[in-house]
Amino acid sequence: MECELFNSREMSITPFPLSAIRIIADLKSFLDRIYKAGIKETVVPFANSCCVYDNPVRLSNNNASYLLLNFIYGQNPRYFEDYIADVRQILKFSNDYRREGDYIVDLLKMTHSNLVCLHIRKTDFDVRNISTDMESSVEAANTIARRKGLSQFMIFGDDQKFMENMSQTIVESGNWDKNPRKARYATAPLMMESSPQWRI
């Protein structure tokens, strides 16, 4: 596949919203006061399984003054259901950053409904032996694309070689028409530097 490099415009934008930075600073200040007062927290294991909901109500009978959750995964959306509006407000990006994101979306000719997005997470998950499996991921991507009538894919993640191989495997196993398509490598300010993208 032919590769075409997209270079985003250089802009000195802080992607992390200021409201989130303030909350983190307030939390740090609170924790510093606790430690200076000599108050000891009780560490309890919590959410030790990926995507499984660990109900925090089970900790309500603990008599410790401060519980420190040994929070490993916490990816289940049920943890955030009651706070989703707050989270959206806290993590709202600046106008400059949203304009930069719009520029990248326009550059890639994306709409909300014309492609299948795949997020590949390899490097940190390899250590835990739970990283993305090529065969099942490709099969799922092609199945979703066929059911939804889509023929474009956006792959983003932290392992460029794996993503390149995946793009080729998707095209080959899905019998997609290769001629009009080019795999395009993109680095965008919407993603961290460790999250390049492949678009087929």
C-alpha positions, -999 to +999 in steps of 0.1 A: +000+000+000+012+035-008+016+058+022+009+094+023+022+115+053-001+140+069+017+167+089-005+188+112+000+225+115+024+236+142+005+252+171+015+256+207-018+245+222-022+230+256-047+201+250-055+195+286-084+218+297-076+243+324-106+233+345-091+198+347-057+212+357-073+232+385-092+201+398-059+181+398-042+210+417-070+212+442-068+174+448-030+176+452-034+204+478-060+183+497-038+152+497-008+173+508-029+186+538-039+150+547-003+138+547+010+168+567-017+162+593-003+126+597-036+110+587-030+075+573-051+062+545-063+026+542-054+011+508-081-012+494-081-032+462-107-019+437-116-026+400-089-052+396-105-067+364-107-048+332-142-036+323-160-054+351-179-031+374-168-032+411-196-016+431-181+010+454-210+005+478-192-026+491-167-003+508-194+017+528-189-004+559-152+003+561-144+023+593-112+040+580-112+078+578-097+078+543-098+050+518-072+050+490-085+028+462-059+007+445-077+014+413-061-006+385-086-005+356-118+014+362-129+013+326-165+003+330-187+032+320-210+027+350-184+044+372-191+077+353-228+075+345-238+100+372-210+124+364-208+123+326-220+159+322-194+171+348-167+151+331-176+166+297-175+201+311-142+195+329-126+180+298-140+205+273-112+215+250-103+251+242-116+267+210-081+268+195-077+231+201-111+223+187-103+243+156-071+223+152-091+191+155-116+203+129-086+210+106-074+174+109-108+159+104-112+180+073-078+169+061-087+133+065-121+138+048-138+122+078-175+125+087-192+110+118-206+081+097-183+072+068-157+050+085-150+023+111-126+034+138-103+009+155-082+018+186-052-005+189-035-007+223-004-029+222+027-017+241+014-014+277-010-043+272+016-067+259+031-067+294-002-079+308-007-103+280-040-087+270-031-068+239-050-066+207-053-098+187-049-093+149-072-121+137-103-114+159-099-076+155-097-078+117-127-101+116-147-078+138-137-047+118-147-063+085-180-076+100-190-042+114-180-025+081-201-049+060-232-046+083-230-008+084-222-004+047-189+012+054-157+008+034-132+031+051-112+024+083-093+046+107-068+027+128-051+045+157-029+033+185+006+029+198+022+003+175+028+016+140+040-017+125+010-036+139-014-010+125+003-012+091-001-049+091-037-047+103-046-023+074-032-047+049-049-077+065-083-058+066-081-051+029-069-086+020-093-106+042-123-083+036-117-084-002-119-046-003-110-028-035-073-018-032-071+004-063-088+037-052-075+034-017-043+046-002-032+039+033-024+072+048-003+077+079-014+106+100+000+122+131-026+145+146-028+168+176-060+150+185-039+120+195-009+118+218+024+114+199+022+077+208-011+074+189-004+076+152-032+066+128-036+045+097-065+053+073-075+029+046 
